[in-house]
Amino acid sequence: MKQISILAIVLLTTACAGFKLPSSYDSNESEGIIDILQDVRNLDCSEEGRSESIKELQESVQWMRLYTITKGSEDVYVSLGIIDQTVNGLAVRENMSTSYCNLKKKTLEVQATDTAEAVMKRF
């Protein structure tokens, strides 16, 4: 019986070794993701304001990624990677139409909202 108990403990311990818990609540991460969400909602897709809006959004995402790397919040960092890819796609695109920018803005709103909800609901 003792051998079975030891075997069960070893199996349970190794089975849980790859499981990672979500990172805990952090007010700085909450503020950072809300800044990103606000920058997304304020993204100006007009010809005149587009580049400045994209630059502000890139800076917010970069700050948040640096913070999550330093803190070790892998779950948030992964979610930010998706947002970062979309933002960088906007930044490198030349001759972007307003329609294209608006479609990407809608995509970013979904991505940032989903990430913000996940970050804000942690405990």
N, CA, C and O of each residue as an XYZ file, in Angstrom:
492
protein
N       0.821     -1.194      0.000
C       0.000      0.000      0.000
C       0.869      1.263      0.000
O       0.553      2.252     -0.661
N       1.960      1.205      0.750
C       2.856      2.351      0.820
C       3.466      2.652     -0.546
O       3.621      3.816     -0.914
N       3.815      1.604     -1.300
C       4.409      1.780     -2.620
C       3.409      2.422     -3.589
O       3.785      3.248     -4.421
N       2.147      2.042     -3.475
C       1.117      2.620     -4.333
C       0.938      4.098     -4.019
O       0.768      4.912     -4.927
N       0.975      4.445     -2.749
C       0.853      5.851     -2.346
C       2.016      6.683     -2.884
O       1.820      7.792     -3.381
N       3.210      6.142     -2.782
C       4.386      6.854     -3.274
C       4.303      7.014     -4.789
O       4.608      8.083     -5.318
N       3.894      5.962     -5.487
C       3.746      6.018     -6.933
C       2.695      7.056     -7.335
O       2.895      7.807     -8.290
N       1.591      7.095     -6.616
C       0.529      8.067     -6.908
C       1.028      9.494     -6.708
O       0.731     10.368     -7.522
N       1.766      9.738     -5.660
C       2.307     11.068     -5.389
C       3.286     11.483     -6.486
O       3.250     12.622     -6.952
N       4.152     10.571     -6.896
C       5.117     10.868     -7.956
C       4.392     11.190     -9.256
O       4.740     12.159     -9.931
N       3.393     10.396     -9.615
C       2.646     10.634    -10.842
C       1.892     11.952    -10.811
O       1.891     12.687    -11.799
N       1.255     12.261     -9.697
C       0.521     13.518     -9.582
C       1.450     14.720     -9.631
O       1.129     15.741    -10.240
N       2.587     14.594     -8.994
C       3.550     15.697     -8.975
C       4.108     15.959    -10.368
O       4.213     17.113    -10.784
N       4.463     14.914    -11.086
C       5.018     15.106    -12.426
C       3.950     15.544    -13.416
O       4.256     16.252    -14.375
N       2.718     15.142    -13.206
C       1.639     15.550    -14.113
C       1.365     17.042    -13.995
O       0.988     17.684    -14.976
N       1.545     17.584    -12.836
C       1.284     19.005    -12.607
C       2.504     19.880    -12.901
O       2.399     21.106    -12.860
N       3.626     19.293    -13.190
C       4.857     20.064    -13.375
C       4.765     21.021    -14.560
O       5.338     22.109    -14.506
N       4.066     20.650    -15.617
C       3.954     21.502    -16.790
C       2.829     22.502    -16.703
O       2.691     23.343    -17.591
N       2.027     22.443    -15.672
C       0.878     23.326    -15.525
C       1.311     24.635    -14.899
O       1.956     24.642    -13.851
N       0.958     25.751    -15.540
C       1.314     27.069    -15.006
C       0.048     27.818    -14.626
O      -0.924     27.852    -15.380
N       0.077     28.404    -13.467
C      -1.039     29.231    -13.029
C      -0.939     30.597    -13.678
O       0.161     31.066    -13.970
N      -2.084     31.247    -13.908
C      -2.022     32.610    -14.440
C      -1.321     33.532    -13.445
O      -1.348     33.293    -12.238
N      -0.710     34.560    -13.952
C      -0.049     35.501    -13.056
C      -1.093     36.216    -12.202
O      -2.278     36.246    -12.535
N      -0.634     36.778    -11.117
C      -1.551     37.430    -10.181
C      -1.851     38.869    -10.605
O      -1.196     39.428    -11.485
N      -2.856     39.450     -9.956
C      -3.272     40.814    -10.263
C      -2.129     41.781    -10.009
O      -1.384     41.644     -9.039
N      -2.005     42.743    -10.881
C      -0.981     43.777    -10.755
C      -1.585     45.079    -11.279
O      -2.006     45.153    -12.433
N      -1.625     46.088    -10.437
C      -2.254     47.352    -10.832
C      -1.517     48.028    -11.986
O      -2.142     48.713    -12.795
N      -0.209     47.848    -12.073
C       0.544     48.436    -13.192
C       0.168     47.772    -14.518
O       0.044     48.445    -15.541
N      -0.014     46.454    -14.496
C      -0.447     45.769    -15.714
C      -1.861     46.193    -16.094
O      -2.172     46.357    -17.274
N      -2.704     46.368    -15.098
C      -4.067     46.825    -15.381
C      -4.052     48.203    -16.030
O      -4.762     48.446    -17.006
N      -3.248     49.093    -15.488
C      -3.149     50.434    -16.059
C      -2.545     50.381    -17.460
O      -2.992     51.092    -18.361
N      -1.531     49.541    -17.641
C      -0.884     49.428    -18.945
C      -1.821     48.923    -20.029
O      -1.809     49.442    -21.146
N      -2.626     47.927    -19.720
C      -3.527     47.385    -20.732
C      -4.660     48.360    -21.031
O      -5.145     48.414    -22.161
N      -5.089     49.130    -20.035
C      -6.108     50.152    -20.278
C      -5.528     51.271    -21.142
O      -6.235     51.823    -21.985
N      -4.261     51.611    -20.945
C      -3.601     52.598    -21.818
C      -3.586     52.107    -23.270
O      -3.839     52.874    -24.199
N      -3.285     50.816    -23.446
C      -3.294     50.245    -24.804
C      -4.693     50.306    -25.386
O      -4.876     50.711    -26.534
N      -5.681     49.905    -24.599
C      -7.068     49.918    -25.072
C      -7.502     51.335    -25.446
O      -8.183     51.536    -26.452
N      -7.109     52.307    -24.640
C      -7.447     53.709    -24.934
C      -6.753     54.169    -26.216
O      -7.362     54.854    -27.037
N      -5.479     53.797    -26.393
C      -4.767     54.164    -27.621
C      -5.412     53.521    -28.851
O      -5.470     54.134    -29.917
N      -5.894     52.292    -28.701
C      -6.578     51.629    -29.818
C      -7.858     52.378    -30.156
O      -8.128     52.654    -31.325
N      -8.637     52.702    -29.152
C      -9.903     53.406    -29.396
C      -9.678     54.814    -29.948
O     -10.526     55.336    -30.671
N      -8.548     55.430    -29.615
C      -8.231     56.760    -30.116
C      -7.439     56.729    -31.424
O      -7.052     57.779    -31.938
N      -7.195     55.533    -31.966
C      -6.428     55.413    -33.205
C      -7.106     56.201    -34.318
O      -8.254     55.945    -34.681
N      -6.368     57.156    -34.841
C      -6.874     58.034    -35.897
C      -6.467     57.443    -37.244
O      -5.286     57.432    -37.590
N      -7.434     56.957    -37.994
C      -7.146     56.329    -39.287
C      -7.139     57.314    -40.444
O      -7.016     56.912    -41.601
N      -7.272     58.604    -40.141
C      -7.187     59.593    -41.224
C      -5.741     59.695    -41.679
O      -4.820     59.338    -40.945
N      -5.557     60.174    -42.866
C      -4.223     60.300    -43.457
C      -3.307     61.155    -42.576
O      -2.120     60.861    -42.439
N      -3.864     62.210    -41.983
C      -3.056     63.170    -41.225
C      -2.584     62.628    -39.872
O      -1.435     62.846    -39.490
N      -3.445     61.937    -39.157
C      -3.113     61.547    -37.791
C      -2.673     60.115    -37.609
O      -2.334     59.709    -36.497
N      -2.672     59.345    -38.673
C      -2.424     57.901    -38.588
C      -1.063     57.550    -38.011
O      -0.984     56.756    -37.074
N      -0.007     58.111    -38.540
C       1.340     57.699    -38.112
C       1.597     58.032    -36.648
O       2.219     57.243    -35.936
N       1.132     59.179    -36.192
C       1.322     59.551    -34.784
C       0.524     58.626    -33.865
O       1.018     58.224    -32.811
N      -0.690     58.292    -34.251
C      -1.523     57.393    -33.447
C      -0.905     56.006    -33.348
O      -0.903     55.388    -32.283
N      -0.382     55.525    -34.467
C       0.253     54.202    -34.470
C       1.500     54.213    -33.603
O       1.768     53.250    -32.884
N       2.269     55.302    -33.667
C       3.483     55.418    -32.852
C       3.135     55.397    -31.361
O       3.813     54.725    -30.584
N       2.098     56.118    -30.954
C       1.670     56.118    -29.548
C       1.256     54.719    -29.106
O       1.587     54.283    -28.003
N       0.535     54.026    -29.971
C       0.094     52.669    -29.661
C       1.285     51.727    -29.536
O       1.327     50.896    -28.629
N       2.245     51.849    -30.433
C       3.450     51.021    -30.354
C       4.202     51.247    -29.039
O       4.696     50.296    -28.434
N       4.285     52.492    -28.603
C       4.985     52.802    -27.360
C       4.269     52.203    -26.154
O       4.917     51.713    -25.229
N       2.941     52.238    -26.157
C       2.177     51.649    -25.058
C       2.365     50.134    -25.007
O       2.533     49.554    -23.934
N       2.334     49.508    -26.173
C       2.516     48.051    -26.233
C       3.938     47.690    -25.821
O       4.140     46.717    -25.094
N       4.918     48.455    -26.272
C       6.306     48.185    -25.914
C       6.509     48.307    -24.401
O       7.168     47.461    -23.797
N       5.951     49.352    -23.785
C       6.077     49.516    -22.330
C       5.483     48.317    -21.614
O       6.086     47.777    -20.686
N       4.306     47.904    -22.044
C       3.621     46.784    -21.387
C       4.390     45.481    -21.573
O       4.489     44.687    -20.638
N       4.927     45.253    -22.747
C       5.705     44.026    -22.975
C       6.970     44.017    -22.115
O       7.319     42.988    -21.537
N       7.653     45.153    -22.031
C       8.845     45.230    -21.172
C       8.484     44.971    -19.710
O       9.208     44.275    -18.999
N       7.373     45.529    -19.272
C       6.952     45.340    -17.887
C       6.629     43.871    -17.610
O       7.055     43.318    -16.596
N       5.876     43.245    -18.511
C       5.486     41.851    -18.271
C       6.680     40.900    -18.359
O       6.721     39.892    -17.654
N       7.651     41.214    -19.218
C       8.870     40.392    -19.276
C       9.604     40.495    -17.948
O      10.013     39.486    -17.374
N       9.766     41.717    -17.466
C      10.498     41.943    -16.223
C       9.788     41.303    -15.038
O      10.433     40.732    -14.159
N       8.472     41.397    -15.012
C       7.693     40.823    -13.922
C       7.585     39.313    -14.029
O       7.470     38.618    -13.020
N       7.620     38.811    -15.244
C       7.495     37.371    -15.446
C       6.070     36.907    -15.693
O       5.748     35.745    -15.442
N       5.217     37.788    -16.176
C       3.827     37.438    -16.472
C       3.734     36.865    -17.885
O       3.378     37.570    -18.829
N       4.056     35.580    -18.018
C       4.089     34.962    -19.343
C       2.728     34.974    -20.023
O       2.649     35.160    -21.237
N       1.658     34.780    -19.262
C       0.319     34.735    -19.851
C      -0.050     36.067    -20.494
O      -0.616     36.090    -21.587
N       0.260     37.156    -19.839
C      -0.030     38.479    -20.386
C       0.903     38.774    -21.559
O       0.485     39.354    -22.561
N       2.151     38.378    -21.431
C       3.139     38.606    -22.494
C       2.699     37.936    -23.801
O       2.844     38.518    -24.876
N       2.169     36.728    -23.709
C       1.708     36.016    -24.906
C       0.544     36.758    -25.556
O       0.507     36.912    -26.777
N      -0.406     37.217    -24.742
C      -1.541     37.965    -25.281
C      -1.082     39.264    -25.944
O      -1.627     39.675    -26.969
N      -0.091     39.894    -25.357
C       0.437     41.132    -25.939
C       1.148     40.882    -27.261
O       1.202     41.766    -28.116
N       1.689     39.688    -27.431
C       2.360     39.350    -28.682
C       1.412     39.421    -29.868
O       1.796     39.847    -30.956
N       0.177     39.003    -29.653
C      -0.830     39.043    -30.714
C      -1.149     40.495    -31.060
O      -1.238     40.853    -32.235
N      -1.319     41.322    -30.047
C      -1.591     42.743    -30.260
C      -0.392     43.392    -30.969
O      -0.558     44.180    -31.901
N       0.788     43.053    -30.518
C       2.012     43.618    -31.087
C       2.146     43.285    -32.571
O       2.557     44.138    -33.357
N       1.809     42.067    -32.962
C       1.873     41.685    -34.379
C       0.927     42.549    -35.214
O       1.287     43.002    -36.300
N      -0.273     42.770    -34.704
C      -1.252     43.575    -35.441
C      -0.782     45.024    -35.556
O      -0.890     45.631    -36.622
N      -0.263     45.577    -34.464
C       0.225     46.960    -34.476
C       1.417     47.108    -35.417
O       1.487     48.065    -36.188
N       2.347     46.169    -35.356
C       3.514     46.243    -36.241
C       3.112     46.091    -37.704
O       3.744     46.675    -38.584
N       2.075     45.317    -37.966
C       1.555     45.211    -39.326
C       1.041     46.537    -39.845
O       1.174     46.849    -41.029
N       0.450     47.319    -38.949
C       0.005     48.669    -39.329
C       1.200     49.601    -39.544
O       1.216     50.403    -40.478
N       2.189     49.481    -38.674
C       3.324     50.404    -38.708
C       4.172     50.258    -39.963
O       4.690     51.249    -40.477
N       4.319     49.045    -40.458
C       5.200     48.838    -41.611
C       4.477     48.969    -42.950
O       5.113     49.002    -44.003
N       3.182     49.040    -42.906
C       2.393     49.086    -44.146
C       2.502     50.464    -44.795
O       2.263     51.487    -44.153
N       2.860     50.475    -46.051
C       2.910     51.716    -46.818
C       1.646     51.826    -47.654
O       1.051     50.811    -48.016
N       1.235     53.033    -47.960
C       0.034     53.275    -48.776
C      -1.204     52.596    -48.189
O      -1.944     51.911    -48.894
N      -1.409     52.793    -46.921
C      -2.532     52.178    -46.232
C      -3.805     52.982    -46.485
O      -3.815     54.206    -46.355
N      -4.859     52.289    -46.842
C      -6.139     52.966    -47.031
C      -6.813     53.156    -45.671
O      -6.501     52.457    -44.707
N      -7.723     54.093    -45.612
C      -8.475     54.341    -44.384
C      -9.314     53.119    -44.020
O      -9.452     52.791    -42.842
N      -9.873     52.446    -45.022
C     -10.678     51.245    -44.775
C      -9.851     50.138    -44.139
O     -10.296     49.482    -43.197
N      -8.645     49.934    -44.658
C      -7.749     48.921    -44.099
C      -7.419     49.252    -42.641
O      -7.457     48.378    -41.776
N      -7.101     50.501    -42.383
C      -6.782     50.938    -41.023
C      -7.964     50.714    -40.090
O      -7.784     50.249    -38.964
N      -9.167     51.038    -40.543
C     -10.354     50.842    -39.710
C     -10.612     49.367    -39.417
O     -11.045     49.021    -38.318
N     -10.351     48.493    -40.394
C     -10.503     47.055    -40.156
C      -9.498     46.563    -39.117
O      -9.846     45.785    -38.229
N      -8.263     47.017    -39.231
C      -7.238     46.645    -38.252
C      -7.563     47.217    -36.877
O      -7.286     46.588    -35.856
N      -8.148     48.406    -36.854
C      -8.542     49.022    -35.586
C      -9.600     48.157    -34.893
O      -9.536     47.948    -33.681
N     -10.567     47.657    -35.657
C     -11.591     46.783    -35.079
C     -10.971     45.499    -34.527
O     -11.353     45.022    -33.458
N     -10.020     44.953    -35.263
C      -9.314     43.749    -34.797
C      -8.571     44.043    -33.505
O      -8.629     43.259    -32.558
N      -7.873     45.172    -33.464
C      -7.137     45.564    -32.263
C      -8.070     45.801    -31.079
O      -7.718     45.485    -29.943
N      -9.258     46.358    -31.335
C     -10.209     46.577    -30.253
C     -10.623     45.255    -29.617
O     -10.724     45.159    -28.394
N     -10.859     44.246    -30.432
C     -11.226     42.923    -29.903
C     -10.052     42.336    -29.119
O     -10.230     41.846    -28.004
N      -8.860     42.385    -29.701
C      -7.684     41.824    -29.042
C      -7.391     42.535    -27.713
O      -7.147     41.882    -26.699
N      -7.417     43.859    -27.724
C      -7.103     44.632    -26.514
C      -8.197     44.460    -25.461
O      -7.895     44.375    -24.270
N      -9.456     44.408    -25.880
C     -10.550     44.222    -24.923
C     -10.461     42.855    -24.263
O     -10.604     42.742    -23.046
N     -10.226     41.822    -25.055
C     -10.094     40.469    -24.493
C      -8.930     40.382    -23.515
O      -9.052     39.785    -22.446
N      -7.805     40.978    -23.884
C      -6.640     40.960    -23.003
C      -6.900     41.778    -21.741
O      -6.520     41.366    -20.645
N      -7.543     42.930    -21.889
C      -7.853     43.767    -20.722
C      -8.782     43.032    -19.762
O      -8.584     43.082    -18.548
N      -9.781     42.358    -20.291
C     -10.695     41.602    -19.414
C      -9.940     40.513    -18.665
O     -10.178     40.295    -17.477
N      -9.043     39.837    -19.346
C      -8.264     38.785    -18.680
C      -7.350     39.359    -17.596
O      -7.238     38.798    -16.506
N      -6.706     40.470    -17.904
C      -5.793     41.094    -16.936
C      -6.551     41.632    -15.725
O      -6.108     41.482    -14.587
N      -7.686     42.254    -15.980
C      -8.437     42.898    -14.892
C      -9.161     41.896    -13.994
O      -9.463     42.219    -12.846
N      -9.445     40.699    -14.481
C     -10.200     39.720    -13.702
C      -9.314     38.793    -12.870
O      -9.819     37.901    -12.188
N      -8.017     38.994    -12.922
C      -7.126     38.144    -12.114
C      -7.242     38.552    -10.656
O      -7.663     39.663    -10.334
N      -6.862     37.638     -9.788
C      -6.871     37.950     -8.347
C      -5.590     37.508     -7.699
O      -5.414     37.686     -6.494
